[in-house]
C-alpha cells in the first residue's frame, strides 16, 4: 500500500500556537503530528510513504534524518512554490507506482480502516473514494451527498448543519484515471477535481465511524493533546 501524505500546509491559524512550523510538525504531547500519522499508516499496512512537502520543508526533512529505521519505504517531493492541494497530490502521484494510492492530509487524523476502504474502492472501480465521517451540529465543513450505492452526487458549501457526512481527508485515488485528466500543475483538489468531475459518477464515499480530528484550528489542536493519550498508547 502506497500512501501520500500532504505535509506542506502553512498552519496559518495555528501560528500563534506552534510558531513557524508546518502543520504536520505541530507538537502533540511532545511528538510531531506527522509521527502519529506514521504510526497509523504503519498499522494499516503501508509499504511506501510519499510526503508532499512545501512550506518549511527542511523542518520535516531534518526530523526524518533522526530516524535510524522506518517500517516502510519513504520518499518525498518538494514544491518550489505552493501548488494547492491538487498540485501537491499530482506531484506525489507522478512518483507513485501502484494502481490505487491512499492520500491523507498531514493535519488530519481519521483512523479509518484503509484496507477496507481500498477493498470498497476496487470493488466499485472508482476513480476516487473519499472516507466520510458523520458529524453533528457543525459549520466548519462542507457536506458530501451520496446515493444508495455510495456514489458521490454533490458537495455542499460550508454552512451550519444539524448533521451530515463530511469529507474526512482520507482518499484512495486510481493513479491512471487521475493522471489521465491532464490537470494543471497548480489546482485545488476539492474544487477543480472532486467538484468538477462529480457528475461522472466515478467518485465514491466510504463511511467510517472511526476517530477523526483536524488540528487546523487551536481548539481542535488542544483537543488532540488530550485525545492522543488514549488514541495512541
URZIHU-V336521 format. One record per residue. OMEGA is omega in degrees with one decimal (NA if undefined). D_LAST is the distance of its C-alpha to the last C-alpha in Angstrom with 2 decimals. Layout:
BEGIN
omega & d_last
OMEGA & D_LAST
OMEGA & D_LAST
END
This chain:
BEGIN
omega & d_last
174.5 & 24.10
-179.4 & 24.84
171.0 & 22.81
174.4 & 24.36
179.1 & 22.24
-169.4 & 24.49
-177.6 & 23.52
-175.8 & 26.79
-175.8 & 26.52
-177.1 & 28.19
-175.4 & 25.96
-177.0 & 29.20
178.1 & 27.94
-171.1 & 25.14
179.9 & 27.55
-177.2 & 28.06
-173.1 & 24.35
-179.2 & 23.25
-173.5 & 26.74
175.9 & 28.05
165.8 & 24.85
-174.5 & 24.48
-176.9 & 22.07
-179.2 & 19.68
177.4 & 19.26
-177.1 & 18.59
173.0 & 16.08
-177.5 & 12.93
173.9 & 11.49
179.7 & 13.45
176.1 & 12.71
177.7 & 15.08
-179.2 & 14.37
178.2 & 15.72
178.4 & 12.99
175.5 & 10.58
176.2 & 13.65
179.4 & 14.07
-178.7 & 10.75
-176.7 & 11.83
174.8 & 15.40
178.9 & 14.72
-180.0 & 13.06
176.1 & 16.16
179.0 & 18.53
176.3 & 19.79
178.4 & 22.42
177.7 & 23.63
177.0 & 22.42
177.4 & 25.15
172.3 & 24.50
-172.4 & 27.19
177.2 & 27.68
-177.5 & 30.20
177.4 & 29.94
-175.4 & 28.97
179.9 & 28.05
176.1 & 28.46
-179.9 & 25.40
-176.0 & 23.38
175.6 & 25.46
178.1 & 25.37
179.6 & 21.57
-179.0 & 21.72
178.4 & 24.10
-178.0 & 21.56
171.1 & 19.94
-175.7 & 21.60
169.3 & 20.08
-175.2 & 18.60
179.2 & 18.14
173.6 & 20.60
-177.7 & 23.92
175.1 & 23.86
175.1 & 26.82
173.6 & 27.64
-176.3 & 30.62
176.1 & 31.71
175.1 & 33.84
174.8 & 36.85
179.8 & 37.08
-176.2 & 35.05
-178.3 & 35.64
-178.4 & 33.79
-180.0 & 30.99
179.0 & 33.45
177.3 & 34.66
177.3 & 31.19
-177.5 & 30.54
-179.5 & 34.05
178.6 & 33.81
-179.4 & 30.66
-179.3 & 32.11
176.2 & 35.15
176.3 & 33.25
-174.3 & 31.21
-176.4 & 32.55
-176.9 & 31.39
-177.1 & 33.16
-170.8 & 30.29
174.3 & 27.67
177.2 & 24.46
-179.6 & 24.41
172.7 & 21.55
-177.1 & 21.90
177.6 & 20.22
-177.3 & 19.57
173.1 & 18.28
174.6 & 15.15
-171.2 & 16.47
177.8 & 14.32
175.6 & 17.62
-175.1 & 18.27
178.3 & 20.18
179.2 & 21.93
177.9 & 23.37
178.8 & 24.35
177.7 & 26.08
178.1 & 27.89
-179.1 & 29.15
-178.7 & 30.17
178.6 & 32.21
-178.9 & 33.77
-173.9 & 35.05
-174.6 & 36.25
170.1 & 34.78
179.3 & 35.29
176.3 & 32.05
179.6 & 29.45
169.4 & 27.45
-175.9 & 24.25
-179.9 & 25.24
177.7 & 23.43
-179.3 & 25.43
-178.9 & 25.54
174.8 & 27.60
-175.1 & 29.77
174.1 & 29.06
-176.2 & 31.24
-174.5 & 28.95
169.5 & 28.98
-177.5 & 31.79
176.2 & 32.12
179.0 & 32.31
179.4 & 34.88
173.2 & 35.11
-174.4 & 37.66
-179.2 & 37.25
-179.1 & 36.62
177.8 & 33.79
175.9 & 36.05
-177.5 & 35.35
-179.9 & 38.62
174.9 & 38.14
177.3 & 36.00
179.2 & 36.58
177.9 & 36.42
173.8 & 34.10
-178.5 & 35.51
177.0 & 34.48
173.9 & 33.59
175.5 & 32.95
179.2 & 30.86
178.1 & 30.58
178.7 & 28.68
174.1 & 27.31
-175.9 & 26.63
175.6 & 22.85
174.4 & 23.41
-171.8 & 22.40
157.6 & 25.55
-176.9 & 27.19
172.4 & 30.51
-172.0 & 33.34
-177.6 & 34.27
179.9 & 37.96
-178.8 & 38.50
-178.2 & 36.78
180.0 & 38.74
-179.6 & 41.93
-180.0 & 41.89
-178.1 & 43.11
179.2 & 41.06
-178.8 & 41.84
-176.5 & 39.90
179.0 & 38.72
176.3 & 37.75
179.0 & 35.33
-176.6 & 33.37
-174.4 & 33.34
-170.0 & 37.00
175.4 & 38.78
-175.0 & 37.09
-176.8 & 35.39
-178.9 & 37.99
-172.9 & 40.86
-176.7 & 40.39
-176.8 & 39.09
177.0 & 42.59
176.8 & 42.47
176.6 & 40.19
177.7 & 37.97
-175.0 & 34.87
175.5 & 32.65
178.0 & 29.84
-173.9 & 26.92
178.0 & 25.42
177.3 & 21.76
-175.9 & 20.17
-178.0 & 16.60
-179.6 & 14.57
169.2 & 16.62
176.3 & 16.93
-172.5 & 19.48
-173.7 & 19.10
177.1 & 22.83
-173.2 & 23.94
-175.9 & 22.92
179.5 & 22.10
173.8 & 19.47
176.9 & 18.17
179.7 & 17.79
179.5 & 16.10
179.6 & 13.38
179.9 & 12.59
-174.9 & 11.90
-171.6 & 10.53
176.4 & 7.76
178.0 & 6.24
-179.7 & 5.92
-178.9 & 6.43
-176.8 & 3.78
NA & 0.00
END
